[in-house]
Amino acid sequence: MLHWLRPKSPLIKANRNYFSGFDRKKPLKDYSFVVFDTELTGLGSRRGEIISIGAVRIENLQIDLGATYHSYVRPRRMKHTTATLIHRITPEELKNAPEMEEVLPAFLEFLGNSLIVGHCIDIDMKFLDKICRKLCGGTVANPTIDTMRLARGYQGKLSGWYHDHGSVDSGYNLRTVSQKFHLPVFTEHDALGDAMQTAYLFLYLVKKFRSGGLETLLDLYQAGKAGKWAGEV
Amino acid sequence: MVGKKGTSEHEVVTGPHAVAPEVIVSFLKTIMPFKILSDAELNNLGNHCRIDFFPKGARLMTVDETVITHLYLIQRGGVKAFLIDAKGEEVLKDYRGEGAYIGALGIIRGTRANLNIETIEDTFCFLLPREVFLDLVKNNLAFSHFYLKSFSDQVVSTAYRELRHQKVSMRPAEELYLFTITAGDLAKPVEKMSVKSRIQEVAQQMARLKIGSMLLYDPENEEDIVGIITDTDLRTKVVATGMDYHKPVENIMTMPVHSVLSEEICFEVLLKMMAIGIRHLAVEKGGRIIGVLTSHDIMVLQGSSPFYLFKEINKQRKMQGIYPIVSKVPGIIRNLIREGGKAGSISRMISLLHDQVVRRVLSLLEAEMGEPPVPYCWLLLGSEGRREQTFLTDQDNGIIYADPFSPTQKQQTEAYFQEFGTRAIQHLTKCGYPLCPGEVMSSNPRWCQPFSVWQQYFTSWANDSKPEELLDATIFFDFRAGFGDEKLAVSLRNHLIDILPGQEHFFYQLARNCLANKVPLSFFRNFIVERNGEHKNRLDVKLRGLVPIVGFARLFALKHGLKETNTIARLEALQGEGYLPMDLCTAAIKAYELQMQLRIVHQLEQIEMQQAPDNYIEPQNLTSTERAMLKDAFEVIEKLQALLERKFGIS
């Protein structure tokens, strides 16, 4: 089926409607954030598939441990790819997992009208958008914030080069950055573990930045050119 | 995170029975008293928690201001707890690190913060809502026992196994204040007024009597207590609202008055206060109200909080009031050890408390004897000077006073300080501090002298002293000001720093004294112990382990003109200034702290078994980890001694 012809689902319509009149000037702690991470069968966007999603909610700039999300997703093509080996997810676990048709609505419900946070979030969003177009006829418009860009912005502020944004380099992968800032470290290559790790990183960066006068969402974007605007998608 | 996957393949974890993330559950499992809870309970708690981040230097709580909404559990980082004294200076009370909690006392007692809390590193905390925590304390006896510093078997045995403090024996329950002393024993006499009295009259009477509450009776019958008014009522209902204080007090009183029977034990009273959420209770006997009782009275009695003991010392207006207080110090130290305090901070706390006793005794003595004729300073020497006391160390002190101007003044001054020193030592002895066998005390005329004489003492020690003379004199080099005019002690220290450079013979003698303890020791099960005599096969942890490090730090601190007297501070300064290699200093500090810890725990154990504390440790009683650590410590001492031999050409 040509999925761009597929009518937008009510969920997507409500989502885009909400964000069309979105206020970016509120204090950061008044926003709700969802930090999420996906594990994939491979990075090539044509063939790669999401095999797990983990997410953590942040309210009042605090991680809410009573509201976390995790699910495996059964891929269409079951193969022992390199990625599944990295994630230590067994084929058995994947075989018993629900399909994306079942997982996506629950995840989108969890996501709600929160702002999206992730490390190298563009990659996760590319896969989420693809699957949303296919299953819901459109993409969600939640603004995204990339902790990798924020980390670079923060590091730049510390070392004096404020607006230099070069290409992605390995010095900013989640593990390295977390260690550099002495954050507690979680299980790697586990969607919920990585989401939790990213949530710690996000709190750290926002609050370390805040002493430099970062109060609103707008400030955050300007400080780190942290992600995409609502409606820019 | 892994734990969650085991339960279901797909879940949104938001409901009340959801599985909490591994991060919080595994954390709670490592700390007291949470580790005694079941997995289901921990999981439920975890779902109520939030994680917050506080950058270094952030203020978490402010005394009397912060309403405590959450119990904070430190996951990563650390905080300091402090107060601001009358001079506006910061008085450090405590450091708390990973696994420690903040705010429990305030939540349990329903008060605002009683300490200022500030992060000293970037800090992540788990936040447990107040109500959830209170629920636990109220419904889980073992839990409330922990926070009330009482000793449920399960909590104690778990804590001790884990915290390496297993050698601190449990005291039998009947000895515990909380379980023996009754409300009647502790009640303060009833002060009461009529409910028709004006608010201002009542406040004036409370101020006059220096009390925080007043019972109110029905004018028809004085025995009929109908209400109570507290400082809090005056603040929140009168001052804050601008109420007319000529109104009768019945407008703002709290009623009914909750009461306990006079024979109820303090533990029950505390539980009742927590349950109702109030701090004042009336005490009833035979249907009559015979007194009032506050949570503060119980906390002080219980002797569990250094801070309250500190305030108690300060409050004493008579010498007799100070004497019994010192015996409460071991109880406090015991709690600090149980809570995982490190030796460095524990001995600092002991010093804080003893300093406070000295200050209180001397200021009362000044009031008794009249103003001193010239400025003076009470010098603390030896371990007191280094802030390294353990339990009831001998008195080592002296008096230094400003040089008198005239012969008449000289005579008068000498007489005054001689009398002052003698009386001070008598009072301190009554507090329980043993006399110094070598008579290094202010009562000895030799150590009660004007500035010029003290200067000469140090000059002659530095210039030409025999090794054995110097050995006796080393405790003087650790002096610090205890009370009085600190400038005198500072000037004396500056004099010492001026005269020492170039006194190579002096340093050589000190180095030789440091090496004097290198006597042959035998290896008992891989362990260095005394070979012969009464203490055969036991380790003198002070002589073999601590004295060498203290001496080493003293020597190099003096050599490099450092003013610090505390051994750890000396080593840190030597390392910071680059005088000694960093890894050596770090290792020496670790070795020192470990042995201090072993010594304090050992002495506490003896005190609780009603033996006189000593420094002899039996290696068999140590855990294998402790033995391994102690062996490392002795290797460090060997390295320090090798360095001394090399630097001073001693073989």
Interface residues (C-beta under 8 A of the other chain):
Chain A: G54 V56 E59 N60 L61 Q62 I63 D64 L65 G66 A67 T68 Y69 H70 S71 Y72 E93 N96 A97 P98 E102 V103 A106 E109 F110 F181 H182 L183 P184 F186 T187 D190 L192 G193 M196 A199 Y200 L203 Y204 K207 K208 S211
Chain B: M1 V2 K4 K5 E9 H10 E11 V12 V13 T14 A18 A20 P21 V23 I24 G46 N47 H48 C49 R50 I51 D52 F53 F54 P55 Q75 R76 D122 F124 F126 L127
